[in-house]
Amino acid sequence: MPRTPLAALVLLTSLVTPLAPATAAPGTASPALVRTPALDGRLFVGACYQPVDRSPAQIAADIAVMKRAGFTMVRMGDLSWDSFEPAEGQYRFEWFDRVLDQMHAAGIKVILDVPGLPAPGWLHKHYPGVDIVSQDGARRHAASRYWDDISDPDYRRRVTALAEAMLTRWGKHPAVIAVGYDNEVGSSPMSYSPGVKQRFTDWLRQRYGTIEALNAAWATQRWSRRIADWDSVDVPYGDGPGPNERNLDLHRFWSEQTIAALGEIDAVRARVAPQLPAISNLWPEAGNKGFDFLRSWDRYATFGALGFYPGDAMGAAFQVMMMRAGSPRPVWFNEFTAGGGGDYGTPDRSRMWAYFGLLTYAQTFLAWTFNSHLGGEEQSLFGLIDHDDRPSWKVDEFQRIAAEFRKVQGLGFPRRGTPPVAIGYSFQTNWLLTPPPGPNTMKQYFVGNYQDQAKAAFQPLFEDNVDAAVLDPAHDPIDGYKLLVLPSAYVMDAPLAAAVRRYVERGGTVVMTGYSAKADVTGQWFDTPLPGRLSDVFGLRTSAFYRAATPLKVRYKGETLTGTDPYYEVLEPARATVLARFEGLPGDPPAITSNRFGKGRAIYVAAAPQAALLRPLLRSLYDELGIARGPVTPPGVVARRVDGRTLYVNTSRDAATVTLPRAGRDLLTGSAVSGTLALDGYAAAIVE
């Protein structure tokens, strides 16, 4: 089959600018560098609170309940743009003054959210460019939350004006301790308006420079899709069909628009209220659109933060560590599970997840939500107080969390520092490996889910109670990690390849799996030896790939391992040493190789990421790399040693028994423990 000429790709490489490392806007300080003495070493428990739902009498009663419960923080302002600005340029702030003053009098700190999403109705009526236009050309009025085009210049102008007005008025209010931006940004649908088409075309022109470079990047010679000039560019269909290269650039465009929107609001903070940290409830992995958080987080975030609505414990830990990225600071749960849509709540479950949060570096736990919702899109979502304003048992549970966290605060919590292991994750790879519907052989090549494969690499460490950061090595420094794991690192652009090469040269150990380093920055396969850009680092090349008819079997250190995914690659070692081979496949090809490069080592696993194959390999590296395995626990129980004490959390409904290395005392109950620790379902213990 014809290939894009190498000369064209060389030209393209010189013209395309990869996603740049995060930097602060000119003349401003990066929010990641903001000093936070009022927050350091403290744990915060509270709730998300929408006073727009409440009367003055209810607000006074609500704050009294919060104070009795020992709440120390609330998040307010989100989802309320038209309450602050009911008409363009007409601000009404007095009502919020009173709420802030009451919170301050009660000793409750406030995250002040700039409510850029959703946008108010008047904004859509005055500036129709903010409306979402479907890929079929139909204009959609704002019938659902977040149906706002945040790339629209009028939207951006008005939201930054709102931010300036709010921060000018309340940036120095004694209750306000942090600021957040645009609730769940990343979740708006893509839009296909004429304005978007022009902005996308301008973005492509800036990125590629010439129409020839764009044609090379999009492989338009295939299927007679050449683009004659910039006026002929169409916005790719996010919902398909369409070639994957275009889909990758579509996601990059929206990602950079989102990052720019956040950056513009943060520039207001840096100018008007530079003392406030930026702590926003973001949604970078949202299916609608998302954005590349891991290559940009320190442009607009002082602390990683998220809405924490966990399912399984391992997946929850992965998400939290992704939102922490490479930061040394704790994570904030700006929204924290208290029940759910159609779910009144389960006793002790929120307390369990709060202690689980302590394990995963969390500092702040704000229940979603304080008052139950009587109407709107979250009708029947029960908060801490019921529809008739009676405090539920959940208030008592959060009061218990607050009281216990006051005791453990300072005993190594909130956790800080750098985990020993880093898992490489790429939003670009996720976008490329999740092609839009329509003809695309990627669906036949990559069978699975990239996020699940990344979690499969995280799983052995989670089961061994070993901390692992989830980050993009092209953005965050990785020299401080003892081990770097790259699961299905499909897109190997120049910044990522340079970071991996430098890490190994300087003495680092990297484990990379199959599906890795196949595509360059354009999303097209390399026409050089694979793994692209790193073949010499790993001391091999790999071209052929197959799927076995039966589960993969690997002979490693005298043990036969049985895989869960049939995909495998045929490795051709040049300098690499074979550590393990596949059994039962033609020629017993290498399954795991290791190559010395510079002062370090590059290990390649010729299969998809899967815990069954990675677990024994990673464990074999612990002692050599100085990685301490965590406490041994039964399934469902997670644990970490923190400042000489061990925190155990039973994430299961069922009781569990933990074997202890020595006798001790549970600080939460004051009880002595010896030999074994009995944990009820959803229970926690801190043993010293």
N, C-alpha and C positions, 0 to 999 in steps of 0.2 A: 504494500500500500504506500502511496506517496507520503512523504514526511514534509513538515515545514522545513525549508532549507536552513542549514546550520547558520549560514551568513545572516539570514533574517533574524534568527534567534539571538545571535551575537549583537546585532544592532539593537534588538528589543531590550536586551539586558542592559545596554548602556543608556537606554532612554527611560525605562520604567523605574519609577521611584517606589521602593517597597514601603509598606506602612512604617513610618518613622518611629524611633523610640520616643516615648512621651517626654515632652518638655513643657514648661510653663509658658504662658503667653508672654510676649515681650513686656518687660516692665512690671511683671507680677511675680509673686512668690508661689512656687508650687504648693498646692494644699497639703501634699504629703509632708512638707517641711514645717507646717504650722506647729508651734509648740502647744502642748495640751496639759499644762500642770494641773488644771482643775479636774481633769479626767483620769490622770495617771494613777494606777493602783486602786481604782475604785470599781465596784460592781453596781450596776443600775438595774432596778426592776420597776416596771410601770406599765403603761398602756398607750396605745394610739387613741387619740381623743379628737372627735369632731364636734366642737361646740356649736357648729351651725345646725346640728340636730336638736339642740337643747335650749330650753328657756333659761332666763337668768336664775330662777329658783332651782331648776334642775342642775345647772352648772354648780351652784353653791353646794347643793347636796352631793353631787358627784365628787367634788374636790374634798369634801369632808370624808367620804368613803375612801378615797385614795390616801388621804393623810393617815387615817386609822390603819390602813393596810400597810403603811410603811413605804409607799411608793416614793421613789426619788426622781423619776423622770417621766415625762409624757412627750409624745410627738404630736404636733398640731400644725394646722395650716394647709395640709395636703387636701386635695380634691375640692378646694373652696375658692377658686379664682374669682367667680362672680360675686362671692360674698365680700371680698376685698375690693373688687373693681366692678360694680354692677353695670357700668357703662364706661366706654373708653375714656381713660384719663380721669375718671371720677372715683376717687378712692374713699372708702369708708373703713376707717381703722379703729374708731372709738370702741366699738363693741369688743374687739380683740384686745385693746388696751386693758379693759376690765378683767378679761380672762387671764391675761399674763400677770397682772397685778395679784390676782387671787392665787395663782399658782406660786408666785414668789412668796406670798405671805404664808403659804402652806409648806414652804421648803422644797418645792418640786421644781426641778430643772426642766427646760423645754428645748427640744429640737424644733427649730422653726423651719417648716417646709415651704419653699417657694412653689406654689401649686401650678406649675406650667402645664401639667396634664391632669385631667382633660381641660381643653380650652373652653371658654364660655360661648354661649350661643351668639352673643353680639359680635364676637370676633369672626365667627364664620359668616355672619350676615354682612358685615362690613368688608371683609376680606375673603372672598370666596376661594382664593388660592390656598387657603388653609384646609379646604374640603378635600377629602379623599376621593380620588377618581380611580375606579377599578381598571384592571388591565384590559377590559373590554370597552373602556371609554365611558362608563356610566358614572355620573357624579353621585356621591353618597353624602347625604346630610349626616350630621353627627348624631346618629341614632344610638350609638354605643360608645362607651367610654374609650378614650384614647384614639378616636377616629379623627386625628389631627395630623396634618403634614408639617412636621417640625422643621423641614428644610425651607419652608416658605419665609421669605424675608420679612413680611409683615408680622407673621407669628413671632419670629425671633426678636423683632424690634419691640413688640408689645410685652413679651415675657421678660426681656431684660429690663424694660421700664418698670414692670411689676417688681422684679427683684430689687431694683434700686430703691423704689419707694418703700418696700418692706424692710430692707436692711438699714436704710437711713433712719426709719422710725424706731426699729427694734433691735438693731445690731448691738446696741450697748445696754439693752434692758437687762437688769440683774438676773432675771429668770432664764434668759436665752443663753444656752451653752454651746450650741452647734447649729448648723444650717444644712438643709437638704434640698435637693433639686428634683423636680419633675418626676413624681412618683411612678415607679415601674417603667421608666423610659427604656425604649427598645421594643415595646410591645405594640406600638402603633402599626397598622397595615402599611404596606408600600403603596405609594400613589403614582399615578401615571398621567398627571395633568400636563398641560403645555409648559408650565413653569418647571416641573420636574424634568421634562425632556430637555429643556435648555440647560438646566443646572447639571444634569447628567452628562450632556455633550461637552459642556465646558470642563467638567471634571476629567473626562476622558482626554480632551485636548491637552490639559495640563499634565496629565499622567503620562501620555504617550508621545506628545509632541507632533507627530505626523500621522496621517491616515494610513501610511504604509506600515508603521509600527503597530497601529491598532489592528489592522488586518492580519498581521503576523501573530499578534497575541490571541486573537479570536479564531485563528485557523479558518478564515473565511474562504480560502480556496476550496475547502471541502463543501460539497453540495452547492457550489456556485452561489456563495453568499457574500462575495466581495462587496465592500462598501466604497462607493465612489468618492464621497466627500463628507464633511462633517454634518451638512444638512440632511444627509441620508441616514444618520444614526437613529435607530429606534431603541426605546427602553426595553430591555429584555423582559420576558414574562416571568415574574417570580413564581407564579403558580404553574408554569410550563405551558407549552413545551418550549424547548430551546437548548442550544449547546451549553455545556457546563462552563466553558471559559467565560461566556457572557454572564452566566449566573453568578460566578465568583466575583466579577467586577461589579455587578449589581449590588451584591451584599457589601462589598468594600465601600461603594459609594454611600449607601445608607449608613454604614458604620461610621464613616468619617463625618457625615452630616450630624449624626447623633453626638459624636464626640465634640464636634465644633459647637453644637448647641449647649452642651454641658459646660464647655470651656468659656463660652460667652457669659453665662451666669456666674461662673466662678471668678471671672475677671471683675465682675461687680463686687463680689465678696472681698476679693483681694484689695480693691480700692476703697470700699466703704466700711467693711468690717473685717479687716485682715486678721484680727485676733481669733475669729471663730473658725473652728475646724469644719470641713465639709464632709458630711456623713449622710449619704443619700441612699434611698431604697431603690436600687437599680435592678433591671431585669435583662442582662446582656444575652442570656441564652434563650430569650423568648422566641417561640417558633415563628411569629409573624415576620420578624425582621432581625432583631438582636443587634449587637455591635461588639467590636473586638475589645472587650474590657481588659484582657490580659496584656495587650500592647499599649494600653493608654491609661490605666487606672490612676496613676499618680498625677495626671493632668487635672483631675476634678474630684479626687477623693483623698481625705486624710486617713480615714479608716475604711476598710472594706465593710459593706453592710448589705443586708438582704432581708427579704421576707422569708422567714423560716417556717415552712410547712412540710415537715419530714414525712417520708414514707418508710423505707427501710433504713437501718442505721448506717450501713456502709455508703449508700447513695447520699444520705444526708451529710456525712462527714466529707465526702468528695466535694459536694457543692459548697460547703462552708470553707474548705481549704482553697477552693478555686476563688471565692470572693476575697479571701485573705491575700491570695496571690503571693508575691514575694515580700510583702510588708512585714516588718518586725512587730507591728502593733496588733492588738486584739481585733476581733470582729464584732460588729454590732448587729443584733437581730432587731432591726427597726420595726418589723412586724414579727410576732412570735405566736406560735400555735396555742390557741386556747379552746378551740372547738373547730367549727368549720361549717360550710354550707350544708344544712340538713343534719348537722351533727352537734348535739348539745355539748358534747365533751365527754371525756373519760377520766374519772378521778385518778389522780397521781400521774397521769400521762404528761401534763405540762411540766410538773416538777422534775420528772425523769429527763425530759428533753432539755430542761434548764441545766441540770448537772452534766448531761451529754455535751451541752454547749460549753461548759467550763473546760471539758476535756479538749474541745476543738478550738480553743483560744477565744471564746466569746466573752464579751464584757457587759453587754446590755441586752435586756429582755423586755420588750414592749408588747404586751398582749394585743392581739387583734381579735376583738376590739373591746373598748371599755363598755359602751352601751350597745345593746342589741339593735339590729337594723329593722325598722318597721316597714320600710319600702325601698324601692330602687332595685338595682341589679343584684344586691346582696340581701334581699329580703329573706327573713327567717334565719339569718346568720346570727346566732346567739353569742353575745359578748359576755363580759364578766357580770353585768347586771341585766336582769331580764327585761322583757318588753314593758312590764308594769313598774319598772324602776326598783324592784327588789334585788338586793345583792344576792347572787347565787353562791353556791358552794365554791365556785371558781375564785371568787374574791378571797375566800379563806385560804385556798391553795396558793394563790399568788402572795398572800400575806405571809404564808409559811416560807415560800421561796425567799422573799425579801428579808425575813428575819434570819434565816439560815445563812444567806449570802453576806449579811453584815458580820456574821461570825467568821466565815471562811475568807472574807476579804483580807488580803495581806498575807495569807498562807500560801503564796505562790499563785494566787488568782487575783485578777485575770492573768492568764499565761501570756508570756511574751517569748521572743527569741526565734531561732531558726531551726526547723526540723532537720534531721540528718539526711533526708531523702527528698528529691524533687521529682515530680511526675510532669513531663512536658505535655502541654495541651495547646492546641492551635484552633482558634475560631476559623481561620482560613481553611484548614483541613476539614473541619466539620461542615462548612458550607459546601466545599467541593465534593465531599463524600455523601452529601445529601442532595442529589440532583433533583431538579424539578421534574414533574411528570412528563412523559413523552419519550420518544426514542432516545435512548442513552445507554450504551453498553457498560457504563460505570456500574449500573445496577447488577449486571452479570458478574463484573469483576469483583467489586467490593460487596460482599454479602454480609450484612450485619448492620451495626449501629456504632458509629465512631465513639459516641459518649460511653456506650456500654463497654467498648473495648478499652477505653481509657480507664474505666472503673475496674476492669478485670486486672489491669496492672496495679491498681491501687489496692485491690482486695487482699493480696497476701500480706501486705504491710499493715492494713487495717486489722486483719485477723491476728497478727503478731503484736498488736498494740504498739506499733512504731509510727511516729508522726511522719507525714509526708506532705510537703507543699505541692500545690497544683498551680503551675505557672507556665508562662511562655519564655523559654530561655533566651529568645531574641530580645526580650525587654528587660527582664530582671537578672541581676548578677547571679551567677550560679557557682562561683568558685567556692563558696562557703558550704556547699552540699557535698556530702561524702559519696553520694551515688545519684546519678541522673538516669531516669527511665523514660524512654521515648516510645510509647505505644502507637503503632500505626501513624507515624509521622509522615504522612503522605506528601504534603507540600513541604519541600525543602528549599525555601528561598535563601538568598544570600545572607541575610542577618542571622537566621537560625543556624545555617551551616557554619558560619564563622564562629558563633558562640559555642557550638559543639566541638569544633576543631580546637579552639583555644582552650576549652575546658579539659579536653583529653591531653593536649600537649603539656599543660601545666600540672598534670598528675591526676586528673579526675578519672572516675570509672563510669562509663555509660553503657546501658543495656538498651538496645534498639530492636524492635520486632519486625516481622514481616509487614508488608504494606507500606514500608517507610521509604522516604526519599525517592519516590517515583516521579513526582511532578515538580516543575519549576514554578516561578512566581506567576506565570500565566495560567497554570493549571494543566498545561500539556506535559506529556512524559518527556523526560530527558532523552536526548539522542547521544548521550555519553554513558560510560559504564555506570551501572547501578550498584549500590545506592548513590544516587546523584549527589555530586559535590563532596561525597564522603567515602568513595570507594577505597581510597588510599588509607583513610583513617581506620576503616574496618578491615583492611587487608584482604578484600575479596570483591567479587562481582556476582550479581545474581540477575538472571534474565527469565529463565523458565519458571513457570508457576503452575500448580495443579491443585486438584481437590481429590483427596483419597476417597476410595469407595467405603472404607471402614475408618473408625476413629484412629487418629494418629497415635503412634506409640514411639516413645523416645527413650533410648537407653542412656541414663545419666548417672554417673557415680555408682554403677552396679545395680541401679534400680530402674525398672521399666515404668515410665510415666504414660498415662493415657490421656490424650487431649480431648477437647470438647468441640473443636472447630477443625474441619478437614483441610483447610487451605494450607499449602506449604510451598516454599520456594526452593529451587535447586541452587545451592551455593557453590561457587567456584573459588575456593580459597587460594590466594596467592601467597601471602605471608601469614595469614591467620592460622591459629592452631585449632583443631577440631576438638571440642569438649564433649560433644554428644552426637549420636547419629539416630536417624529415623530407622525403625525396624519394620520390615515387611514391605518397604517401598523399593522400586527398582534401583539397584546399586547401593542401597543403604546410605543415602546422601546425608551430608552434615546437617544436623539440626541446630546446634549451638556452636559458635566459633568465638575465639578471643584473639585480639590482635594488640600487640604493644605498639603504641604510637606516642612519640615524645616521652614524657614521663608517666603517661597514663595508659589506659586500657579501654578498648572498644569491643563490646560483646554483642554479637548479632544472634537473634533467635529467629530461625527461618519459618516462622508460623505466625498466625494471628495472635494477638495478646489473649492469654487465657491463664487463669490462676493455676490450673493443674500443672502447666509447664513452667510458669514463672516462679511459683512458690519455692521449690527446692533450689532453684538457681539463686534467687535473692537471699535465701537463708544461708547458702554456702558463702556468701560474700560478707555477712554480718561481722564475723570476728576479724577478718582481714581488714575491713574498712573501719573498724571501730564503731559499728552501729550496735547499740545495746537493744536487744529484744525486750519488749515490754513484759509486764506481768502475764503469766499464763492464766487464761480464763476459759470457762466453758462457753459454748456457742450462745450468743445473745448478750454476753457480758463484756463490756469494754472497760479498760482501765489504763491509767497513766500514773507514773511516779512523778510527784511534784514536790520539790523541796523536802525530800525525805519522807513524805507521806504518799499513800496510794489511794487514788480516787477510783472506786468501782461503781459502775452504773449498769443495772440490769435493764436492757432495752426490751425485754420480752414481758408478756403478761404472766408467764409462768415463773414460779420460784426457781432459783438456781443456787448451787452451792459452789463456793470458790475455795480451793485449797490454798492456804496461806504459807509463805515461807517461814514465818515466825509469828509468835503471839503479839498482840497489840491492843489498841483501843480505838473504837469507832468514835470519832470526834462529833458526829452528828447526834448520836444517842448517848454518848458517855459510857457505853457498854464495853466490857473487856471481850476480846475475841481471841481464840486460841485454836490453832490447827485448821479450822474451817470457818468460813464466813457464809452465813445463810442470808440470802437476799430474796425478799418477796418480789413478786412481779412489779416492775417499774420502780424498784427501790434503788437507793444509792447509799454508799458508805465511804467515809474517809478514814483510813486506818493508819495510825502511826504507832 
